[in-house]
Amino acid sequence: MEVPEKIRQAVALAYDPDKQRAPLVVAKGLGRLAEVIINIAKEAGVQIREDKDLVGFLLALDIGEEIPEELYTAVAEILAFVYKLDREKKKKVYGK
């Protein structure tokens, strides 16, 4: 999906390894809707990673759809980044 570069884009993923084979698209949007998704994530303390190439692929998926195998590596790298940031944040807050 080709979107003009100045239009904000967002895709939110959720992953529960006990229930799913792969992360699911739980929200996606362009423009104002993308801003709402990003703001909700920030308010909830969700880590955000910008990757305009990946978001283009993810926007083509439907809400509730698992990411395809072709995107596993790219999404795994982002999840590893997010988990690392979460661990660092908890370490600072709780000293663990």
Biotite code that builds the C-alpha atoms (Angstrom):
import biotite.structure as struc

atoms = struc.array([
    struc.Atom([0.000, 0.000, 0.000], chain_id="A", res_id=1, res_name="MET", atom_name="CA", element="C"),
    struc.Atom([1.656, 3.212, -1.167], chain_id="A", res_id=2, res_name="GLU", atom_name="CA", element="C"),
    struc.Atom([0.951, 6.149, 1.145], chain_id="A", res_id=3, res_name="VAL", atom_name="CA", element="C"),
    struc.Atom([2.370, 9.655, 0.754], chain_id="A", res_id=4, res_name="PRO", atom_name="CA", element="C"),
    struc.Atom([5.304, 10.020, 3.151], chain_id="A", res_id=5, res_name="GLU", atom_name="CA", element="C"),
    struc.Atom([3.891, 12.942, 5.116], chain_id="A", res_id=6, res_name="LYS", atom_name="CA", element="C"),
    struc.Atom([0.717, 11.060, 6.096], chain_id="A", res_id=7, res_name="ILE", atom_name="CA", element="C"),
    struc.Atom([1.201, 9.408, 9.506], chain_id="A", res_id=8, res_name="ARG", atom_name="CA", element="C"),
    struc.Atom([0.734, 5.632, 9.539], chain_id="A", res_id=9, res_name="GLN", atom_name="CA", element="C"),
    struc.Atom([0.348, 3.229, 12.448], chain_id="A", res_id=10, res_name="ALA", atom_name="CA", element="C"),
    struc.Atom([-0.194, -0.458, 13.005], chain_id="A", res_id=11, res_name="VAL", atom_name="CA", element="C"),
    struc.Atom([-0.587, -2.047, 16.430], chain_id="A", res_id=12, res_name="ALA", atom_name="CA", element="C"),
    struc.Atom([0.282, -5.685, 16.977], chain_id="A", res_id=13, res_name="LEU", atom_name="CA", element="C"),
    struc.Atom([-0.595, -8.030, 19.827], chain_id="A", res_id=14, res_name="ALA", atom_name="CA", element="C"),
    struc.Atom([1.047, -11.323, 20.586], chain_id="A", res_id=15, res_name="TYR", atom_name="CA", element="C"),
    struc.Atom([0.244, -14.016, 23.114], chain_id="A", res_id=16, res_name="ASP", atom_name="CA", element="C"),
    struc.Atom([2.469, -17.038, 22.422], chain_id="A", res_id=17, res_name="PRO", atom_name="CA", element="C"),
    struc.Atom([0.107, -19.248, 24.428], chain_id="A", res_id=18, res_name="ASP", atom_name="CA", element="C"),
    struc.Atom([-2.826, -18.449, 22.140], chain_id="A", res_id=19, res_name="LYS", atom_name="CA", element="C"),
    struc.Atom([-1.349, -17.458, 18.779], chain_id="A", res_id=20, res_name="GLN", atom_name="CA", element="C"),
    struc.Atom([1.125, -18.723, 16.238], chain_id="A", res_id=21, res_name="ARG", atom_name="CA", element="C"),
    struc.Atom([2.145, -15.199, 15.281], chain_id="A", res_id=22, res_name="ALA", atom_name="CA", element="C"),
    struc.Atom([1.388, -11.571, 16.224], chain_id="A", res_id=23, res_name="PRO", atom_name="CA", element="C"),
    struc.Atom([-1.991, -10.196, 15.141], chain_id="A", res_id=24, res_name="LEU", atom_name="CA", element="C"),
    struc.Atom([-2.875, -6.818, 13.710], chain_id="A", res_id=25, res_name="VAL", atom_name="CA", element="C"),
    struc.Atom([-5.154, -5.259, 16.331], chain_id="A", res_id=26, res_name="VAL", atom_name="CA", element="C"),
    struc.Atom([-5.344, -1.688, 15.016], chain_id="A", res_id=27, res_name="ALA", atom_name="CA", element="C"),
    struc.Atom([-4.228, 0.216, 11.949], chain_id="A", res_id=28, res_name="LYS", atom_name="CA", element="C"),
    struc.Atom([-4.811, 3.598, 10.459], chain_id="A", res_id=29, res_name="GLY", atom_name="CA", element="C"),
    struc.Atom([-3.632, 6.587, 8.480], chain_id="A", res_id=30, res_name="LEU", atom_name="CA", element="C"),
    struc.Atom([-3.594, 10.268, 9.330], chain_id="A", res_id=31, res_name="GLY", atom_name="CA", element="C"),
    struc.Atom([-5.723, 11.214, 12.323], chain_id="A", res_id=32, res_name="ARG", atom_name="CA", element="C"),
    struc.Atom([-6.530, 7.577, 13.137], chain_id="A", res_id=33, res_name="LEU", atom_name="CA", element="C"),
    struc.Atom([-2.796, 6.780, 13.166], chain_id="A", res_id=34, res_name="ALA", atom_name="CA", element="C"),
    struc.Atom([-2.256, 9.649, 15.616], chain_id="A", res_id=35, res_name="GLU", atom_name="CA", element="C"),
    struc.Atom([-5.009, 8.266, 17.880], chain_id="A", res_id=36, res_name="VAL", atom_name="CA", element="C"),
    struc.Atom([-3.441, 4.780, 17.815], chain_id="A", res_id=37, res_name="ILE", atom_name="CA", element="C"),
    struc.Atom([-0.011, 6.220, 18.646], chain_id="A", res_id=38, res_name="ILE", atom_name="CA", element="C"),
    struc.Atom([-1.378, 8.390, 21.463], chain_id="A", res_id=39, res_name="ASN", atom_name="CA", element="C"),
    struc.Atom([-3.286, 5.495, 23.011], chain_id="A", res_id=40, res_name="ILE", atom_name="CA", element="C"),
    struc.Atom([-0.142, 3.371, 22.890], chain_id="A", res_id=41, res_name="ALA", atom_name="CA", element="C"),
    struc.Atom([1.953, 6.108, 24.507], chain_id="A", res_id=42, res_name="LYS", atom_name="CA", element="C"),
    struc.Atom([-0.622, 6.680, 27.254], chain_id="A", res_id=43, res_name="GLU", atom_name="CA", element="C"),
    struc.Atom([-0.664, 2.934, 27.964], chain_id="A", res_id=44, res_name="ALA", atom_name="CA", element="C"),
    struc.Atom([3.139, 2.853, 28.186], chain_id="A", res_id=45, res_name="GLY", atom_name="CA", element="C"),
    struc.Atom([3.468, 0.732, 25.066], chain_id="A", res_id=46, res_name="VAL", atom_name="CA", element="C"),
    struc.Atom([6.841, 0.972, 23.378], chain_id="A", res_id=47, res_name="GLN", atom_name="CA", element="C"),
    struc.Atom([6.692, 2.389, 19.856], chain_id="A", res_id=48, res_name="ILE", atom_name="CA", element="C"),
    struc.Atom([9.067, 1.639, 17.016], chain_id="A", res_id=49, res_name="ARG", atom_name="CA", element="C"),
    struc.Atom([8.962, 3.466, 13.713], chain_id="A", res_id=50, res_name="GLU", atom_name="CA", element="C"),
    struc.Atom([9.645, 1.434, 10.577], chain_id="A", res_id=51, res_name="ASP", atom_name="CA", element="C"),
    struc.Atom([7.982, 2.944, 7.523], chain_id="A", res_id=52, res_name="LYS", atom_name="CA", element="C"),
    struc.Atom([8.798, -0.023, 5.288], chain_id="A", res_id=53, res_name="ASP", atom_name="CA", element="C"),
    struc.Atom([7.313, -2.586, 7.665], chain_id="A", res_id=54, res_name="LEU", atom_name="CA", element="C"),
    struc.Atom([4.221, -0.515, 8.428], chain_id="A", res_id=55, res_name="VAL", atom_name="CA", element="C"),
    struc.Atom([3.463, -0.436, 4.700], chain_id="A", res_id=56, res_name="GLY", atom_name="CA", element="C"),
    struc.Atom([3.327, -4.241, 4.607], chain_id="A", res_id=57, res_name="PHE", atom_name="CA", element="C"),
    struc.Atom([1.333, -4.436, 7.835], chain_id="A", res_id=58, res_name="LEU", atom_name="CA", element="C"),
    struc.Atom([-1.253, -1.924, 6.612], chain_id="A", res_id=59, res_name="LEU", atom_name="CA", element="C"),
    struc.Atom([-2.178, -4.373, 3.856], chain_id="A", res_id=60, res_name="ALA", atom_name="CA", element="C"),
    struc.Atom([-3.304, -6.914, 6.482], chain_id="A", res_id=61, res_name="LEU", atom_name="CA", element="C"),
    struc.Atom([-6.795, -7.044, 7.971], chain_id="A", res_id=62, res_name="ASP", atom_name="CA", element="C"),
    struc.Atom([-7.561, -6.395, 11.640], chain_id="A", res_id=63, res_name="ILE", atom_name="CA", element="C"),
    struc.Atom([-7.339, -9.743, 13.452], chain_id="A", res_id=64, res_name="GLY", atom_name="CA", element="C"),
    struc.Atom([-5.060, -11.231, 10.805], chain_id="A", res_id=65, res_name="GLU", atom_name="CA", element="C"),
    struc.Atom([-1.803, -12.892, 11.822], chain_id="A", res_id=66, res_name="GLU", atom_name="CA", element="C"),
    struc.Atom([1.329, -11.518, 10.233], chain_id="A", res_id=67, res_name="ILE", atom_name="CA", element="C"),
    struc.Atom([2.553, -13.700, 7.345], chain_id="A", res_id=68, res_name="PRO", atom_name="CA", element="C"),
    struc.Atom([5.674, -15.832, 7.686], chain_id="A", res_id=69, res_name="GLU", atom_name="CA", element="C"),
    struc.Atom([7.558, -13.465, 5.382], chain_id="A", res_id=70, res_name="GLU", atom_name="CA", element="C"),
    struc.Atom([7.380, -10.796, 8.109], chain_id="A", res_id=71, res_name="LEU", atom_name="CA", element="C"),
    struc.Atom([8.323, -13.016, 11.087], chain_id="A", res_id=72, res_name="TYR", atom_name="CA", element="C"),
    struc.Atom([11.967, -11.920, 11.155], chain_id="A", res_id=73, res_name="THR", atom_name="CA", element="C"),
    struc.Atom([11.207, -8.202, 10.869], chain_id="A", res_id=74, res_name="ALA", atom_name="CA", element="C"),
    struc.Atom([8.509, -8.343, 13.547], chain_id="A", res_id=75, res_name="VAL", atom_name="CA", element="C"),
    struc.Atom([10.656, -10.564, 15.800], chain_id="A", res_id=76, res_name="ALA", atom_name="CA", element="C"),
    struc.Atom([13.398, -7.921, 15.686], chain_id="A", res_id=77, res_name="GLU", atom_name="CA", element="C"),
    struc.Atom([10.905, -5.258, 16.736], chain_id="A", res_id=78, res_name="ILE", atom_name="CA", element="C"),
    struc.Atom([9.491, -7.427, 19.523], chain_id="A", res_id=79, res_name="LEU", atom_name="CA", element="C"),
    struc.Atom([13.025, -8.095, 20.797], chain_id="A", res_id=80, res_name="ALA", atom_name="CA", element="C"),
    struc.Atom([13.682, -4.335, 20.765], chain_id="A", res_id=81, res_name="PHE", atom_name="CA", element="C"),
    struc.Atom([10.446, -3.650, 22.670], chain_id="A", res_id=82, res_name="VAL", atom_name="CA", element="C"),
    struc.Atom([11.083, -6.396, 25.248], chain_id="A", res_id=83, res_name="TYR", atom_name="CA", element="C"),
    struc.Atom([14.607, -5.020, 25.812], chain_id="A", res_id=84, res_name="LYS", atom_name="CA", element="C"),
    struc.Atom([13.251, -1.516, 26.412], chain_id="A", res_id=85, res_name="LEU", atom_name="CA", element="C"),
    struc.Atom([10.627, -2.894, 28.804], chain_id="A", res_id=86, res_name="ASP", atom_name="CA", element="C"),
    struc.Atom([13.292, -4.792, 30.779], chain_id="A", res_id=87, res_name="ARG", atom_name="CA", element="C"),
    struc.Atom([15.486, -1.681, 30.979], chain_id="A", res_id=88, res_name="GLU", atom_name="CA", element="C"),
    struc.Atom([12.542, 0.428, 32.121], chain_id="A", res_id=89, res_name="LYS", atom_name="CA", element="C"),
    struc.Atom([11.609, -2.089, 34.841], chain_id="A", res_id=90, res_name="LYS", atom_name="CA", element="C"),
    struc.Atom([15.220, -2.263, 35.961], chain_id="A", res_id=91, res_name="LYS", atom_name="CA", element="C"),
    struc.Atom([15.298, 1.518, 36.405], chain_id="A", res_id=92, res_name="LYS", atom_name="CA", element="C"),
    struc.Atom([11.966, 1.610, 38.216], chain_id="A", res_id=93, res_name="VAL", atom_name="CA", element="C"),
    struc.Atom([12.271, -1.512, 40.369], chain_id="A", res_id=94, res_name="TYR", atom_name="CA", element="C"),
    struc.Atom([16.030, -1.982, 40.448], chain_id="A", res_id=95, res_name="GLY", atom_name="CA", element="C"),
    struc.Atom([15.658, -5.508, 39.058], chain_id="A", res_id=96, res_name="LYS", atom_name="CA", element="C"),
])
